Structure formats: structure tokens, C-alpha cells
Amino acid sequence: MRGRRDAAGVVRRRRKAWELWITIGLLVVLPLISATDYSLHIWTRMAIFLILLTGLNLIQGVAGMTSLAQAGFFGLGAYAAGISAVRYDLPPLAALVVAPVVVTLVALLVGVLSMRLKEIYFTMATLGAGFVLFLLFGRMVELTGGPNGLVGIPPFSIGGLEFTEPIMRYALVAVLAALGAVVAHNLLVSRTGRALRAYGASEPAALAVGASPFRLRLLAFGLSGFYAGVAGALEAFDARFISPSTFDFMTAVLLVVALVVSGAGRMVGPILGALLLTGIEVFAADYADYEPLIMGVIFLVAVQLFPRGVAGELAARWEDRRERAQRSGESLGDSSAPAGTTRTDVGTPAMTEELRR
Amino acid sequence: MDTGLLIQVILSGLSVGAIYALVAVGFGVIFNATGAINFVQGEYVMVGGLSAAMLYEAWDVPVLVAIVAAVAVTVLLGVLTEFGLLGFGRLRTPASITIATIAIAVIVKGSAMLISDRDTYALPSVLGTDSLQVLGASTSRQTVLNLLLAVAAVAALTLFFQCTKLGTTLRAAAGDSETLQTFGVSYRTTARWAFVIAAALGALAGAGLAPLTVMSFDSGTLLGLKGFAAAMLGGLGNPRGALAGGLLLGIAEAVMSGYGAAAYADVVAFVVLLAILTLRPTGMFGTARAVRT
């Protein structure tokens, strides 16, 4: 019995790693498919979204709390990097370090204030935080350049090496995105990650076991801020111009919806979400006026069809089928085993999946 | 200190605050019935104000008729919202309903952008353009109308919730929706009525807002979120709290912009939202409810 459960655990972990390999594989393959300046620019955007969503996935998908502050944090990262490079003449590498640190601190502060709230109240608190940041980007004109944006951000450079070629810019973002995905994956399969997942799945059950989820959630929220900070700094050095409208409420909503629709809580969710967001951006360039309407309809349909996200829904179906196959297989071949044990064994993966909803 | 300026500031605060109050009441009604935050609430204000102003400007419809028509359009939108959210029978948790309301808000805003072609429209006040002198300050007559509207709406809703059968049902839904369903009251019916009421409130708020500013497809989102901050300030789901919260928030914003920090006036609502959620998440007048884990 025990041996079989261990084997199931290995299979589960390998399946999760497989989701990670899709992410990294796509980052490598995309520039091989097309490497024109324009498509490299698109891939770079995609990789920045991937970092943002990987961070958001920690709090949204794993801890199960919707954060509408991610766009604000993204902007804070971009402005922190941009301002330290433009106004304080910091070398880009230092700015790339400063930005995530600043954002993590702010995220921890917001987290301390709001983390004890129930889900919807927490969401609205993060909305408040995101909006304060967004409004400040537009109003602190001396520092941020106001609604006209911050201009004159230098390209990223290490020593004398400037990242101005599109392929270099993509490589920088892609390497960091892959690194971020690996870190997130390792965190999720670790003990901490499983505990976090348990809180997200069933708070009463997790609380009944005895621990307060406060610290773990704060950790997840701080980390999501860190990812947003990195993404923001990369955005600043890639676009070399930032303006508040990039980080508005709509972006916050888009990030959450893209992740939810693709499959929050799964490793493959962020990459699907990033592809979706990039697709929308490319598509929006052609149909500017109809974009919000079409996007809204797509989101409504997607949310109605896949309340657990496309990946979540497919995985749940796959689990169901596997469970059914396993049950029929065991009732045929394993009839000698005590009925109770068999049921527990079969029930475990299904229950985990149930809890995750 | 200049008293004239102070009174001026307070009056303009009350004028906008009354609108926030109407929006806040709408948030409360939906929250009580479904447990979700209705992000379309701000868009109801936009649709109400914009359609009234468009009817008036583009088709020369008399102001009052335009307002009645706008309320009708918005109520229809409310019914459609409910259908879009619950008509497919798949969304059950408040969190997923909330996310779906965001999608609907995007659809409504996107449609309004196409219909209005990004133009702005204005609506005159029903009371004419004369200004009103109060203690050395001058204000538009619309201020008085908005205040009356907000107070009347809150009073009417309070009566409705206390004295009618439907009102009692809606209150029961807020208390324990599942028990109510075992009594044979459909969740969808209560939800639909809640959306009708919320949309009507939003449309009235829009009609009250349009004479103070110009309306465009973009007028709803920020206003709706500020209305939510007002609702939290007063206690989500409590009409009287919403009135107090809305007026207070309006005054706070007006003081901020009247005394030199106009650029940061918009920030006030969200700082208030964060502060009230941190310090007293049930709001000033909220009923005891589990909001923390």
C-alpha cells in the first residue's frame, strides 16, 4: 500500500515538472520559430507577462486569494527602476536589484495591513493599494513625469555591455523568466508550498490543523511583489519609456482574469496566461475600438465555461478519468485488498483535486 | 480661515458625496443578495448618466423623459447582468461571481465606447441653471437635488427592506441564503431583484451626476470604485451607513482639492478604503460579520 502511494507521489511530481518544462521549452522555442525584430519584441512582452503571472500565481493560484495590486506593483517596479536610472544615475544592474526590493517591501506592508481579511475584502484592499500606486504614478509629476510618462530610461547594461539588440533583450528577460518559473516550481513542491496550497484549498480545514496561514500568505504576497518588481524593471529597460496607463486597473484585471482563465494554481497557468495576454495585445493593435468589447465577451464566456481555468478543467477531467480507470482496474484485480484501504487510496488524488477547487 | 471657502468646499463635497452614497447603497444591495462585489455598479452610473445626456443632446428629448428612459435602460441592463452572471448556472461562489462582474463591466464599458463614439455629453439640471446662495457660498441647485435624492433613496430602501415581503426576503438572503432556499425562495429571483434595485440606484446616481460634469463612456469605473470605498466606510450592506460613508468621502475629497492638494484628491478614496479595511473592516455602521480569518 505504502509503496503504491509513494509511486503516485513521484508521478504527481513528475507531472508538475512536466508543466515547468513546457514553460522553459516555449521560452527556448519561440525565438527559433520567428526571430524578426517585431516577433522578438512580442516574445519579450510575453516573457515579462510570464514573470508577472508566475508571481501572481503564488498568491492567486496557490494561496487562493485574488490580488488586484499586481499591476500597481508592476508599475512600482518599473518606476523604481526607471527613476533610479534616470533621476539618480544608478547603473541599470543596480536598478534591477533596487526595483524588486522596493516592491517587495511595499507588498509586505500592504500584506501586513490586509492579509487577515477574508477573500473578497482582501481583494478590495489590494485594489485600493493598486489604485493608490497608479494614481501616484500620474500625480507625482516631478518624480515620475506624470501622465506624459518617464522618458530617457537607458537600455539595460552590465559593465560596458549594452542590451540593445532585440535578441539580447529577449534573452535577458527569458532567462529571468525561466529562473522565476524554476524558483516558483521548487517553492510549490516544497513543504511550504504544500502548506500554502492547503490553506488555499480549504481554510477551515487548514485552520483546524492548528496553524495561522498569516505568515505563509504574507510570504506568498511578498514574493508576488518581488516578481512584479523584476517584471517592472525589465519593462522599464525594454520599453525605455513608461507611463501610468500601462499599469491601470484594467491591467490588474487582465492579469487576474488571464491567470484564472488559463488555470490558476497550476504551473502551466502563467505561460498560457502570458500567451493569452500577448495575443490580446497583438490583436488589440488591429481592432483598437472593438478590443474591450470582444475581450469582455471572451472573458465572460471563459469564466462561465471554465470556472477553474482551462488547465484546471482539463486536469480535473483527466484526474476523473484516471480515477475511474483505477477504480475499475482495482475492483477487477485487487479484490483481495480490504475495501476500506482501497477506497482511501483511490480517494486521495481525487480529494486533493476536490480540495483545490 | 475663510468661512466662505469652507462652506463652498463642504457643499461641493456633499454634492458628489450624495452620488457616492447612491453607488454605495447599490453595492450593499448586491452584496447582501449574492455575497459578491458588483463591479458593474459604476457602469450603471455611466449608462444612466450617458444615456440620459445622449437622449437629451442628440434627440432633444425633454430632460425628465430622458432620465426616466435612462433609468429604464439601466434597469434592463441590471436584469441582463444577473442573467450573464447566474443564467448559466455554473457560478456559485461569491469570488467567481465577482470576477464575472468584472468581465461584464468591461463589456458594458466597451459597448458604451462604441455607441457614444468616445464623445462626451452633458445634461442640464432639472432645476435650471440658477445658482444657489448659501451663507456666502454659491452652489448649483443640483447639489440640493442630489442630497434629497440620496436621502430619499436611503429612506425608501430602508422602508422597503423593513415593511415589504420582498424586502424581508432580500434581508433574509443576506442573513442566510441557503436556509432561505430551503423555504422555496429561488436564489436567482432574489438576485434579480437586487440587480434591478442596484441598477435603478446607479441610473439615478448617473442622472444626478451628469449635470455636475460631462458624461463619457469612461465616467463609471473610477466613480464605482470610489462608491465602493464609501460603502466600506459606512459598512457594506447598510443603506444608512452608505449614506454617511458617501457624504463623508465626498467632503474629504472636496477638502483635499479645496485646500491645495487637488492632484491627490482621487487618492483619498483609496487610502480611506485601505485604512477602513485595516482598522475597522465592518465599517462605521456595519453589522458584525466575519471579515477576518
Interface residues (C-beta under 8 A of the other chain):
Chain A: T66 V110 L113 S114 R116 L117 K118 E119 I120 Y121 T123 M124 A125 L127 G128 A129 F131 V132 L135 L136 R139 V141 E203 L207 P213 F249 M250 V253 V256 V257 V260 D289 Y290 E291 P292 L293 I294 M295 G296 V297 F299 L300 V303 Q304 L305 P307
Chain B: G35 A36 I37 G84 F88 R90 L91 P94 A95 S96 T98 I99 A100 I102 A103 I104 A105 V106 I107 V108 K109 G110 S111 M113 L114 T221 L225 F228 A229 M232 A263 Y264 D266 V267 F270 V271 L273 L274 L277 T278 P281 A290 V291 R292 T293
